Amino acid sequence: MIKTLLLTATIMVSGTVFSQNLKKVAYKDGTQKLNGLVTSNAGKKLPGVLILPAWKGIDDEAKMAAAELEKQGYIAFIADIYGEGNIPTDNASAGKTAGYYKQNYEAYQKRISLALEELKKSGANPEKIAVIGYCFGGSGALEAARGNMPVVGVVSIHGGLAKDAARINEPLSAKILVEHPADDESVKPEDYMQLVNEMSDGKADWQIITYSNSKHTFTNPVSKDYNPVMAMRAWNHTLLFLKEILK
């Protein structure tokens, strides 16, 4: 128990310190102002990783991921999906706002595409870009693959796996890694199987890793569901995947 608490504290302090080096980037979707964050190595010719945050917008977990990715030699850009003035303040508003983009997936894909352009402007090698996302952002990572965006691969971390049954399964060019908590009550078994069928139909290079004794937000240090052992494994799997496809 003590080791777990110390590990959590270390991760949170490390993430806070390194996240202070993130630079704000203002961009737009029409008249809507968006405020992303980019790592301090912007401008260098490096592989890039777009981070799609969870349902409440840019949070400490996304910032910690960006800081750690910079240490691994990547330019990381955290997307602002909702835009200035639209950041949820509680679970109810987060559910409503995230739900809008899940239903209107083309609008979600557009916001992801705009963030990808900002990542490229920040110096990322356009031939070596990946997308990772947490929770709502994990759903977005899958949308990046479904939209056949110019990325090498995507990582969905405890993301929503469902897709409207009316949408047909299409070819998927991006490599796909899904990191799925075994006890995630927000994912129905049929959604899981639908995704497997979708990726197989799309002839994708895909992999699902399931983490035992883990609920939905198992990677987030501030969540009651945080599982430090499985969170570390998931992060190591993410780094291994990114190294394989980007370096």
C-alpha positions as CSV (number, residue, x, y, z in Angstrom):
1,M,0.0,0.0,0.0
2,I,2.8,2.4,0.9
3,K,4.7,1.6,-2.3
4,T,1.5,2.3,-4.3
5,L,1.0,5.7,-2.6
6,L,4.6,6.7,-3.1
7,L,4.4,5.7,-6.8
8,T,1.3,7.7,-7.3
9,A,2.8,10.7,-5.6
10,T,5.9,10.5,-7.6
11,I,4.0,10.3,-10.9
12,M,1.8,13.2,-10.1
13,V,4.7,15.4,-8.9
14,S,6.8,14.5,-12.0
15,G,3.9,15.2,-14.3
16,T,3.2,18.6,-12.7
17,V,6.8,19.7,-13.0
18,F,7.3,18.6,-16.6
19,S,3.9,19.9,-17.7
20,Q,5.0,23.4,-16.8
21,N,7.2,23.2,-19.9
22,L,4.2,22.8,-22.2
23,K,3.5,25.8,-24.4
24,K,0.0,27.1,-25.3
25,V,-1.0,27.0,-29.0
26,A,-4.0,28.9,-30.2
27,Y,-5.8,27.7,-33.3
28,K,-9.3,27.8,-34.7
29,D,-12.2,25.8,-36.1
30,G,-14.0,28.5,-38.0
31,T,-14.7,31.1,-35.3
32,Q,-14.3,28.7,-32.4
33,K,-11.0,29.3,-30.6
34,L,-9.1,26.2,-29.6
35,N,-6.2,26.1,-27.1
36,G,-3.8,23.2,-27.4
37,L,-0.6,22.5,-25.6
38,V,2.7,21.4,-27.2
39,T,6.0,20.1,-25.7
40,S,9.0,22.4,-25.4
41,N,10.9,20.5,-28.1
42,A,8.6,21.9,-30.8
43,G,10.4,23.0,-33.9
44,K,12.7,20.0,-34.0
45,K,12.3,17.4,-36.7
46,L,11.0,14.5,-34.5
47,P,8.2,12.0,-34.6
48,G,5.0,13.4,-33.3
49,V,2.2,12.1,-31.0
50,L,-1.2,13.7,-30.8
51,I,-2.8,13.3,-27.4
52,L,-6.6,13.3,-27.2
53,P,-7.7,14.0,-23.6
54,A,-10.6,12.5,-21.6
55,W,-14.1,13.8,-21.3
56,K,-13.4,16.9,-19.2
57,G,-10.8,18.3,-21.7
58,I,-7.1,18.8,-21.2
59,D,-6.2,17.4,-17.8
60,D,-3.2,16.3,-15.7
61,E,-3.1,12.8,-17.2
62,A,-2.8,14.2,-20.7
63,K,-0.1,16.7,-19.5
64,M,1.9,13.9,-17.8
65,A,1.7,11.8,-21.0
66,A,3.0,14.7,-23.0
67,A,5.9,15.3,-20.6
68,E,6.9,11.7,-20.7
69,L,6.6,11.5,-24.5
70,E,8.9,14.5,-24.8
71,K,11.5,12.6,-22.6
72,Q,11.2,9.7,-25.1
73,G,12.1,11.9,-28.0
74,Y,8.6,12.8,-29.4
75,I,6.9,16.1,-30.0
76,A,3.6,15.8,-28.3
77,F,0.6,18.0,-28.9
78,I,-2.5,17.9,-26.6
79,A,-5.7,18.6,-28.6
80,D,-8.4,21.0,-27.5
81,I,-11.6,19.2,-28.8
82,Y,-14.2,21.4,-27.1
83,G,-12.8,24.9,-27.6
84,E,-12.6,28.0,-25.4
85,G,-15.7,28.6,-23.3
86,N,-17.0,25.0,-23.7
87,I,-14.9,23.1,-21.2
88,P,-17.1,20.9,-18.9
89,T,-17.1,21.7,-15.2
90,D,-18.7,18.5,-13.9
91,N,-19.5,14.9,-15.0
92,A,-23.0,15.8,-16.2
93,S,-21.8,18.5,-18.6
94,A,-18.8,16.3,-19.6
95,G,-21.1,13.5,-20.5
96,K,-23.3,15.8,-22.6
97,T,-20.5,17.4,-24.4
98,A,-18.5,14.3,-25.1
99,G,-21.8,12.6,-26.1
100,Y,-22.3,15.2,-28.8
101,Y,-19.0,14.5,-30.4
102,K,-19.5,10.7,-30.2
103,Q,-22.9,11.1,-32.0
104,N,-21.5,13.7,-34.5
105,Y,-18.3,11.8,-35.2
106,E,-17.5,13.9,-38.3
107,A,-17.3,17.0,-36.1
108,Y,-15.0,15.0,-33.7
109,Q,-12.8,13.9,-36.7
110,K,-12.5,17.5,-37.8
111,R,-11.3,18.7,-34.5
112,I,-8.8,15.8,-34.4
113,S,-7.6,16.7,-38.0
114,L,-7.1,20.4,-37.0
115,A,-5.0,19.3,-34.0
116,L,-2.9,17.0,-36.3
117,E,-2.2,20.0,-38.5
118,E,-0.9,22.0,-35.5
119,L,1.3,19.1,-34.5
120,K,2.8,19.2,-38.0
121,K,3.3,22.9,-37.7
122,S,5.2,22.3,-34.5
123,G,7.8,20.4,-36.4
124,A,6.7,16.8,-36.2
125,N,7.7,14.6,-39.1
126,P,4.5,14.2,-41.1
127,E,5.4,10.7,-42.0
128,K,5.8,9.6,-38.4
129,I,2.8,10.6,-36.4
130,A,0.6,8.6,-34.0
131,V,-2.5,9.4,-31.9
132,I,-3.1,8.3,-28.4
133,G,-6.2,9.0,-26.4
134,Y,-7.7,8.4,-22.9
135,C,-11.4,7.6,-22.3
136,F,-13.3,9.9,-24.6
137,G,-10.0,10.6,-26.3
138,G,-9.6,6.8,-26.7
139,S,-12.8,6.9,-28.7
140,G,-11.2,9.7,-30.7
141,A,-8.1,7.7,-31.4
142,L,-10.3,5.1,-33.0
143,E,-12.1,7.8,-35.0
144,A,-8.7,8.9,-36.3
145,A,-8.2,5.4,-37.6
146,R,-11.8,5.2,-39.0
147,G,-11.3,8.6,-40.8
148,N,-8.1,7.2,-42.4
149,M,-6.2,10.3,-41.1
150,P,-2.5,10.5,-42.1
151,V,-1.2,8.7,-39.0
152,V,0.9,5.6,-38.7
153,G,-0.9,4.2,-35.7
154,V,-3.4,4.9,-32.9
155,V,-3.7,3.9,-29.2
156,S,-7.0,3.8,-27.5
157,I,-6.6,3.8,-23.7
158,H,-9.8,2.7,-21.8
159,G,-11.7,4.3,-24.7
160,G,-15.3,3.8,-25.7
161,L,-15.3,1.1,-28.4
162,A,-18.9,1.4,-29.7
163,K,-19.7,2.6,-33.2
164,D,-23.1,3.4,-34.7
165,A,-24.3,0.2,-36.4
166,A,-25.4,2.2,-39.4
167,R,-21.8,3.0,-40.2
168,I,-20.2,0.5,-42.5
169,N,-16.9,-1.2,-41.8
170,E,-14.2,0.3,-44.0
171,P,-10.5,-0.3,-44.7
172,L,-8.2,0.8,-41.8
173,S,-4.7,1.8,-42.7
174,A,-3.4,2.8,-39.3
175,K,-2.0,0.2,-36.9
176,I,-4.3,0.0,-33.9
177,L,-3.5,-0.8,-30.2
178,V,-6.5,-1.0,-27.8
179,E,-5.7,-1.0,-24.1
180,H,-8.8,-2.3,-22.4
181,P,-9.5,-2.6,-18.7
182,A,-11.1,-6.0,-18.0
183,D,-13.7,-4.6,-15.6
184,D,-14.8,-1.6,-17.6
185,E,-18.5,-1.5,-17.1
186,S,-18.9,1.3,-19.7
187,V,-18.0,-1.2,-22.6
188,K,-20.6,-3.7,-23.5
189,P,-19.4,-7.2,-24.7
190,E,-21.2,-6.6,-28.0
191,D,-19.3,-3.3,-28.5
192,Y,-16.0,-5.1,-27.9
193,M,-16.9,-7.8,-30.5
194,Q,-18.1,-5.2,-33.0
195,L,-14.8,-3.5,-32.8
196,V,-12.9,-6.8,-33.3
197,N,-15.1,-7.5,-36.4
198,E,-14.6,-3.9,-37.6
199,M,-10.8,-4.1,-37.4
200,S,-10.7,-7.5,-39.0
201,D,-13.0,-6.4,-41.8
202,G,-10.8,-3.4,-42.3
203,K,-7.7,-5.6,-42.7
204,A,-6.0,-3.6,-39.9
205,D,-2.9,-4.4,-38.0
206,W,-4.5,-4.5,-34.6
207,Q,-4.0,-5.7,-31.1
208,I,-6.1,-5.6,-27.9
209,I,-4.4,-5.9,-24.5
210,T,-6.8,-6.5,-21.6
211,Y,-5.7,-5.5,-18.1
212,S,-6.9,-7.6,-15.2
213,N,-8.5,-6.1,-12.0
214,S,-8.9,-2.8,-13.8
215,K,-11.9,-0.5,-14.0
216,H,-12.5,2.2,-16.5
217,T,-10.0,4.9,-15.5
218,F,-7.3,2.6,-14.3
219,T,-4.4,4.7,-15.7
220,N,-5.4,8.0,-14.0
221,P,-3.5,8.6,-10.7
222,V,-6.3,10.8,-9.3
223,S,-9.0,8.2,-10.0
224,K,-10.4,5.9,-7.4
225,D,-10.0,3.2,-10.0
226,Y,-6.3,3.8,-10.4
227,N,-4.3,0.5,-10.7
228,P,-0.6,1.5,-10.6
229,V,0.7,-1.8,-11.7
230,M,-1.6,-2.1,-14.7
231,A,-1.2,1.6,-15.5
232,M,2.6,1.2,-15.8
233,R,2.2,-1.9,-17.9
234,A,-0.2,0.0,-20.2
235,W,2.2,2.9,-20.5
236,N,5.1,0.5,-21.3
237,H,2.9,-1.1,-24.0
238,T,2.2,2.3,-25.4
239,L,5.9,3.2,-25.6
240,L,6.7,-0.1,-27.2
241,F,4.1,0.4,-29.8
242,L,5.2,3.9,-30.6
243,K,8.8,2.9,-30.8
244,E,7.9,0.2,-33.3
245,I,5.9,2.4,-35.6
246,L,7.6,5.8,-35.3
247,K,11.3,5.1,-34.9
